[in-house]
Each structure stands twice: as C-alpha cells, then as structure tokens.
Amino acid sequence: VSESNLKAIIENTDATIYSLDRDFRYITFNRQLQNALKEVYGLDIKKGDHVYSFLKKLDPEEALSWEKVYSKALSGEIVKFEKEFNIGGFHNYTSFSIHPIWENNNVIGLSCFATDITKEKILEKKIIDSEAQIRNFAKHLNRTKEEENAHIARELHDELGQQLAGIKMGIASIKKLSNTDVTREERMTAIIKDVDNTIHSLRKIATELRPGILDTLGLIPSIEWMVNEFEKKTVIKCHTTLNVKQQKFEKDISICFFRICQESLTNISKHAQAKKVTVKVDQNENELILSISDNGKGIADEKLDNPFSMGLLGMRERAKIIGAQLTIDSRSSGTTVQLIAKI
C-alpha cells in the first residue's frame, strides 16, 4: 500500500489512529487525533513530537497509567481497554487498542486505535437500568400482591369473621327460645341486620379487588364513582369534569385508566396534603385523556426522577402496556398526572 493510500485510509474513518516509535514520538496520526488534542488540550502536534506533550497535560497518576500501557505494548503485547473521559461536563467513553509494530522479530513502535463508544455505553446503561427497573417492578408487584393478600385476610378475619361469629351466636340463642317468647322476633331482626352488614362488607372487599361497576357500566361511571368515594373518605374537595362521547372503552384501556386514577388518588391522600383535587376526562376524535390535579405540596424532584420509585414506576408500566403517554408534572403548587391513549 502506497503512503498516499495509507493516509487516505486512516483519514477516512471515524476512529482515532496514530503510531509511535520506541521513544514514544509520533510517527503518523490522522485528523481525528489532531483535532481532539487541539480542542480538548490546546495541543498542536506534529510528527516527531513526544507523546509526553500530551501526558504532561494529565495528572501524574493518569500519565503514569498511559506510560505503563505504552511500555506493555512495547514488550510485545496487544493492549485493549475502555476509558471514560469527562470533557466539558460530558461523559465520553473510548475503546483503545494498542498494537506492537514488528520488524525482524523486534518491536519498532506502536500502532494505536481509539474508537468513540459513548453511544454504545449509553445504550448499555439504558439496558442495564431497564433490567433493574423490571426486577424492581417484579419485586414491587410481588410485595403489593402479598400486602393485598394480607389486607384481604385481615378484612375477612376482622370483619366477616366477627360478623359471622355474631350471627352464629344469635341463631344459637334463638334456638333456645320458645316460639311464644316475645324477644324472638326482636332477635331475628337483629340477626337480619347483621347479615345485611356482612353482605355489605363482602361487597366492599370484592369492590377493592375489582369494581364490578367497571364491567357493568364502564370506565367513565367508574371514575365518577371512585372520585365520589375518595371525597367521602378523605374529605378532600373534588371536582370532576367528564367531556366524553362514550361510557365504555376497550378492556385494557379501561383497566389502565381506572388503576392510574386510583393510584393517583391514593398518592394524594397519603402524601400530597391537598385540599382540592380536580379529575378531568376528555375525549377527542382518536384520544382519551385523563388528568388528575391537586393543590398539595408536590412530589420531590429526586422521587419524581427516580426510575425505581415504585408507585410512579407502576403507573408508567401500566401506561406502556397500552401504548399510552403518561406525564407527571409536579411543582410546589401541586401535582398533575396526565394519561393520553389512542382509542
């Protein structure tokens, strides 16, 4: 290969390419290296310059590590490694490959290749973070399931268990009475009332598991019912606006919108210290839009930006499942959760 062809090859590449002699002086280099050293370190290198002009720009420990790399390659080894640089506040990742140049079984210099792998590293980090999110979300789902199971068990034991025990005792006491006992009818009335209370408790537990209204009447009445129940339980003033053309939507969309609205209201009651909540559902030609706003203290930036914040992660994952867009805007004046889905 002629010198002109070799120069054309090393110049027409995205990689940084340079070679050093045994005294660590530049034999050749491409514009990638020349521009990088000029831009970052203010060096204007030329052939024959010692690589130390670059190394002395670094801190002593960093310079020593480079000297070790070059010396190791001069001993006949191929040295490959990745390095992270912080340039102007930006993280840059570079892959280096240092090869000995052999002539008559002697190493006469080094050929050095550096490739920017920042995009690959960013993608790798995203994959690692996504995997960590999935693992944490799975743990969160398992923990939530166990908490729900424990809650249902307590409800069954504390409410239904006691109520059924009371009914049993009431029936047992009636059996001891004669048909002419004047208290018999009174006790029967009390037992019927206990049965009604037990049925009410059973319906409440079933509703917490999955509101039947979502299947029978549809999403919009379910959201309206949920907000009304929330207002009764929390005494937080709620305003609901429903600008929709239909009451029922696809099952996956209905469940997603219902659960995200439910999670948002739960977060408000637990953390927001809000006095007012506005829930709005809008429908246009091909979109369904849910907005839940409060005038509370907002969500701290570190929690809002934390991909592992379980409540927010669960909402984001639900939105992803149906291909919806979820935004959470939080300021000192409160928080707004908006969910937009194609219909």
C-alpha positions as CSV (number, residue, x, y, z in Angstrom):
1,V,0.0,0.0,0.0
2,S,1.4,3.4,-1.0
3,E,1.9,6.1,1.6
4,S,-0.9,8.2,-0.1
5,N,-3.3,5.3,0.0
6,L,-2.4,4.6,3.6
7,K,-3.0,8.2,4.5
8,A,-6.4,8.1,2.7
9,I,-7.4,5.0,4.7
10,I,-6.6,6.5,8.1
11,E,-8.2,9.8,7.3
12,N,-11.5,8.4,6.1
13,T,-12.5,6.7,9.3
14,D,-14.4,7.7,12.5
15,A,-11.6,6.1,14.6
16,T,-8.6,8.0,16.0
17,I,-5.4,6.4,14.6
18,Y,-1.8,7.2,15.4
19,S,1.6,5.5,15.7
20,L,4.5,5.9,18.0
21,D,8.2,4.9,17.7
22,R,10.1,3.2,20.5
23,D,10.8,6.7,22.0
24,F,7.1,7.4,22.1
25,R,7.3,10.0,19.4
26,Y,4.5,10.4,16.8
27,I,5.2,8.8,13.5
28,T,1.9,9.4,12.0
29,F,-1.7,10.4,13.0
30,N,-5.0,11.3,11.5
31,R,-7.0,14.4,11.8
32,Q,-9.3,12.8,14.4
33,L,-6.4,12.8,16.9
34,Q,-5.1,16.2,15.8
35,N,-8.4,17.8,16.2
36,A,-9.2,16.1,19.6
37,L,-5.9,17.2,21.2
38,K,-6.2,20.7,19.8
39,E,-9.8,21.1,21.0
40,V,-9.5,19.5,24.5
41,Y,-5.9,20.1,25.5
42,G,-4.8,23.0,23.2
43,L,-2.1,20.9,21.7
44,D,-1.0,21.4,18.1
45,I,1.0,18.2,17.5
46,K,3.3,17.4,14.6
47,K,5.4,14.4,13.5
48,G,8.3,13.7,15.8
49,D,6.6,15.3,18.8
50,H,6.9,13.3,22.0
51,V,3.7,11.8,23.4
52,Y,4.8,13.3,26.7
53,S,3.5,16.7,25.4
54,F,0.1,15.1,25.8
55,L,0.8,13.2,29.0
56,K,2.1,16.2,31.0
57,K,-1.4,17.8,30.5
58,L,-2.8,15.0,32.6
59,D,-2.5,14.5,36.4
60,P,0.6,12.4,37.3
61,E,-1.4,9.2,38.1
62,E,-3.2,9.3,34.8
63,A,0.1,10.0,32.9
64,L,1.8,7.1,34.7
65,S,-1.1,4.7,33.7
66,W,-0.6,5.7,30.0
67,E,3.2,5.2,30.2
68,K,2.5,1.7,31.6
69,V,0.1,0.9,28.7
70,Y,2.6,2.0,26.1
71,S,5.5,0.1,27.8
72,K,3.4,-3.0,28.0
73,A,2.7,-2.8,24.3
74,L,6.4,-2.2,23.5
75,S,7.1,-5.5,25.3
76,G,5.1,-7.3,22.5
77,E,1.6,-7.4,24.0
78,I,-1.6,-6.2,22.4
79,V,-3.3,-3.9,25.0
80,K,-7.0,-3.3,24.8
81,F,-9.1,-1.3,27.3
82,E,-12.0,1.1,27.6
83,K,-11.7,4.5,29.2
84,E,-14.1,7.1,30.4
85,F,-13.4,10.8,30.0
86,N,-15.1,13.8,31.5
87,I,-14.8,16.6,28.9
88,G,-16.6,19.8,29.5
89,G,-19.0,18.2,31.9
90,F,-19.9,15.4,29.4
91,H,-19.0,11.8,29.8
92,N,-17.2,10.3,26.8
93,Y,-16.3,6.6,26.5
94,T,-13.5,5.4,24.3
95,S,-12.2,2.0,23.3
96,F,-8.4,1.7,22.9
97,S,-6.4,-0.9,21.1
98,I,-2.6,-0.6,21.2
99,H,-0.6,-3.0,18.9
100,P,3.2,-3.5,18.7
101,I,4.7,-2.9,15.3
102,W,7.0,-5.8,14.5
103,E,10.0,-5.8,12.2
104,N,12.5,-8.7,12.1
105,N,11.1,-10.1,15.3
106,N,11.7,-6.7,17.0
107,V,9.1,-4.2,18.2
108,I,9.9,-0.9,16.5
109,G,6.9,1.1,17.5
110,L,3.2,1.1,18.3
111,S,0.0,1.4,16.3
112,C,-2.8,2.9,18.3
113,F,-6.5,2.9,17.6
114,A,-9.2,4.7,19.6
115,T,-13.0,4.4,18.9
116,D,-15.7,6.5,20.5
117,I,-18.2,4.1,22.1
118,T,-20.2,6.7,24.0
119,K,-23.5,5.8,22.2
120,E,-22.9,2.1,22.9
121,K,-22.2,2.7,26.6
122,I,-25.3,4.9,26.9
123,L,-27.4,2.2,25.3
124,E,-25.8,-0.4,27.5
125,K,-26.6,1.7,30.6
126,K,-30.2,2.1,29.4
127,I,-30.5,-1.7,29.0
128,I,-29.0,-2.3,32.5
129,D,-31.3,0.3,34.0
130,S,-34.3,-1.2,32.2
131,E,-33.4,-4.6,33.5
132,A,-33.1,-3.2,37.0
133,Q,-36.4,-1.5,36.7
134,I,-38.1,-4.7,35.6
135,R,-36.5,-6.6,38.5
136,N,-37.6,-3.9,41.0
137,F,-41.1,-3.7,39.4
138,A,-41.4,-7.5,39.7
139,K,-40.4,-7.3,43.4
140,H,-42.9,-4.4,43.8
141,L,-45.7,-6.5,42.2
142,N,-44.9,-9.4,44.5
143,R,-44.8,-7.2,47.6
144,T,-48.0,-5.5,46.6
145,K,-49.7,-8.9,46.0
146,E,-48.6,-10.0,49.4
147,E,-49.8,-6.8,51.0
148,E,-53.1,-7.1,49.3
149,N,-53.4,-10.8,50.4
150,A,-52.6,-9.7,54.0
151,H,-55.2,-6.9,53.7
152,I,-57.9,-9.2,52.4
153,A,-57.1,-11.8,55.1
154,R,-57.4,-9.1,57.8
155,E,-60.7,-7.9,56.3
156,L,-62.1,-11.4,56.2
157,H,-60.9,-12.2,59.7
158,D,-61.7,-8.9,61.4
159,E,-64.9,-8.0,59.7
160,L,-66.5,-11.1,58.2
161,G,-65.2,-13.4,60.8
162,Q,-66.6,-11.4,63.7
163,Q,-69.9,-10.7,61.9
164,L,-70.4,-14.4,61.1
165,A,-69.5,-15.4,64.6
166,G,-72.1,-12.9,65.9
167,I,-74.7,-14.3,63.6
168,K,-73.9,-17.8,64.7
169,M,-74.3,-16.9,68.3
170,G,-77.5,-15.1,67.6
171,I,-79.0,-18.1,65.8
172,A,-77.9,-20.4,68.7
173,S,-79.6,-18.1,71.2
174,I,-82.9,-18.1,69.2
175,K,-82.9,-21.9,69.1
176,K,-83.2,-21.8,72.9
177,L,-86.2,-19.6,72.9
178,S,-89.8,-20.9,72.6
179,N,-92.0,-19.8,69.7
180,T,-94.0,-17.7,72.1
181,D,-91.0,-15.8,73.5
182,V,-91.6,-12.0,72.8
183,T,-87.9,-11.4,72.3
184,R,-87.7,-13.9,69.4
185,E,-88.8,-11.5,66.7
186,E,-86.5,-8.8,68.0
187,R,-83.5,-11.1,68.0
188,M,-84.4,-12.3,64.4
189,T,-84.5,-8.6,63.3
190,A,-81.0,-8.1,64.8
191,I,-79.6,-11.1,63.0
192,I,-81.1,-10.0,59.7
193,K,-79.3,-6.6,60.2
194,D,-76.0,-8.5,61.0
195,V,-76.5,-10.5,57.7
196,D,-77.0,-7.2,55.8
197,N,-73.8,-5.8,57.3
198,T,-71.9,-8.9,56.4
199,I,-73.1,-8.7,52.8
200,H,-72.1,-5.1,52.7
201,S,-68.6,-6.0,54.0
202,L,-68.3,-8.7,51.4
203,R,-69.2,-6.4,48.6
204,K,-66.7,-3.8,49.8
205,I,-63.9,-6.4,49.8
206,A,-64.9,-7.5,46.3
207,T,-65.0,-3.9,45.1
208,E,-61.5,-3.3,46.3
209,L,-60.3,-6.4,44.3
210,R,-62.1,-5.3,41.1
211,P,-65.0,-2.9,41.0
212,G,-68.0,-4.6,39.3
213,I,-69.1,-1.2,38.0
214,L,-66.1,-1.2,35.6
215,D,-67.5,-4.2,33.8
216,T,-71.2,-3.3,34.0
217,L,-71.4,0.4,33.5
218,G,-67.9,1.2,32.0
219,L,-64.9,3.4,32.7
220,I,-66.5,6.8,33.0
221,P,-69.1,6.0,35.6
222,S,-66.4,4.0,37.5
223,I,-64.1,7.0,37.6
224,E,-67.0,9.2,38.8
225,W,-67.9,6.7,41.5
226,M,-64.2,6.4,42.5
227,V,-63.8,10.2,42.9
228,N,-67.1,10.4,44.9
229,E,-65.9,7.6,47.3
230,F,-62.5,9.3,47.6
231,E,-64.1,12.6,48.6
232,K,-66.3,10.8,51.2
233,K,-63.3,9.0,52.8
234,T,-60.8,11.8,52.7
235,V,-63.0,15.0,53.0
236,I,-60.8,16.4,50.2
237,K,-62.9,18.6,47.9
238,C,-63.1,17.1,44.4
239,H,-64.2,18.5,41.1
240,T,-64.9,16.1,38.2
241,T,-65.3,17.1,34.6
242,L,-66.3,14.4,32.1
243,N,-66.2,15.5,28.4
244,V,-66.7,12.2,26.7
245,K,-68.8,10.7,24.0
246,Q,-69.0,7.2,25.2
247,Q,-69.0,5.4,28.6
248,K,-67.3,2.2,27.8
249,F,-63.9,1.6,26.2
250,E,-61.6,-1.4,25.4
251,K,-61.0,-3.6,28.5
252,D,-57.2,-2.9,28.7
253,I,-57.7,0.9,28.3
254,S,-60.4,0.9,31.0
255,I,-58.3,-1.0,33.5
256,C,-55.3,1.2,32.8
257,F,-57.2,4.4,33.2
258,F,-59.0,3.2,36.3
259,R,-55.9,2.0,38.1
260,I,-53.8,5.0,37.3
261,C,-56.6,7.2,38.5
262,Q,-56.9,5.1,41.6
263,E,-53.1,5.2,42.3
264,S,-53.0,8.9,41.8
265,L,-55.8,9.5,44.3
266,T,-54.1,7.1,46.7
267,N,-50.8,9.1,46.4
268,I,-52.7,12.4,47.0
269,S,-54.4,11.0,50.2
270,K,-51.1,9.7,51.5
271,H,-48.6,12.3,50.6
272,A,-49.9,15.5,49.0
273,Q,-51.6,17.3,51.9
274,A,-54.0,18.6,49.3
275,K,-57.3,20.5,50.0
276,K,-58.6,20.2,46.4
277,V,-58.5,17.7,43.6
278,T,-59.6,18.1,40.0
279,V,-60.3,15.0,37.8
280,K,-60.9,15.6,34.2
281,V,-61.6,13.1,31.3
282,D,-61.6,14.4,27.8
283,Q,-62.3,12.5,24.5
284,N,-61.5,13.8,21.1
285,E,-61.6,12.0,17.7
286,N,-58.9,9.4,18.5
287,E,-57.7,10.1,22.0
288,L,-58.8,9.6,25.6
289,I,-57.2,12.0,28.1
290,L,-57.2,11.7,31.9
291,S,-55.9,14.5,34.1
292,I,-55.7,14.4,37.9
293,S,-54.5,17.6,39.6
294,D,-54.1,18.6,43.2
295,N,-53.1,21.7,45.1
296,G,-50.8,19.8,47.5
297,K,-47.1,20.1,48.3
298,G,-46.0,18.3,45.1
299,I,-43.5,15.4,44.6
300,A,-39.8,15.9,45.4
301,D,-37.6,16.0,42.3
302,E,-35.5,13.1,43.4
303,K,-38.6,10.9,43.7
304,L,-40.1,12.2,40.5
305,D,-36.9,11.5,38.6
306,N,-36.2,8.2,40.4
307,P,-37.0,5.4,37.9
308,F,-37.3,3.0,40.9
309,S,-40.0,4.9,42.7
310,M,-42.5,2.1,42.9
311,G,-45.8,3.9,42.7
312,L,-44.7,6.0,39.8
313,L,-43.0,3.1,38.1
314,G,-46.2,1.0,38.3
315,M,-48.2,3.8,36.7
316,R,-45.6,4.2,33.9
317,E,-45.5,0.5,33.3
318,R,-49.3,0.3,33.1
319,A,-49.3,3.2,30.5
320,K,-46.6,1.4,28.4
321,I,-48.7,-1.8,28.3
322,I,-51.4,0.0,26.3
323,G,-49.0,2.3,24.4
324,A,-50.2,5.4,26.3
325,Q,-48.3,8.6,27.2
326,L,-48.0,9.3,30.9
327,T,-46.7,12.7,32.2
328,I,-46.3,13.7,35.8
329,D,-45.8,17.5,36.4
330,S,-45.0,18.4,40.0
331,R,-44.3,21.9,41.4
332,S,-44.6,23.5,44.9
333,S,-48.3,24.3,43.9
334,G,-49.2,20.6,43.4
335,T,-49.1,17.7,41.0
336,T,-50.8,17.0,37.7
337,V,-50.9,13.4,36.3
338,Q,-51.9,13.2,32.7
339,L,-52.6,10.0,30.7
340,I,-53.2,10.0,27.0
341,A,-54.2,6.9,25.0
342,K,-55.2,6.3,21.4
343,I,-58.7,4.9,21.1
